[in-house]
Amino acid sequence: MTRSLRVEFLPVDVLNEVPSDPQVHDVSIPDGVADVPEVLENPHVDFPGAWTLVGEGADGAYRYQRADRVASSSDTAAG
């Protein structure tokens, strides 16, 4: 079973400024996860990667910032 968590995703290029129109989405997390998770991995199709909790966002949503990107292949690449 799962429960819904309201999450605000900070854009990757935002350092200490919050955009005027945050990306807020409901994500599903397992019922067994207590409280609010410190890290979400691939929480939303549009926001892949590992995301770290950094505080509270708009309208009581939990604010997350990308901590790491998930590679799209196993090849070594420079970008």
PyMOL commands that set and color helices and strands:
alter all, ss='L'
color gray80, all
select helices_A, chain A and resi 58-60
alter helices_A, ss='H'
color red, helices_A
select strands_A, chain A and resi 2-9+23-30+39-41+50-56+62-68
alter strands_A, ss='S'
color yellow, strands_A
deselect
rebuild
show_as cartoon
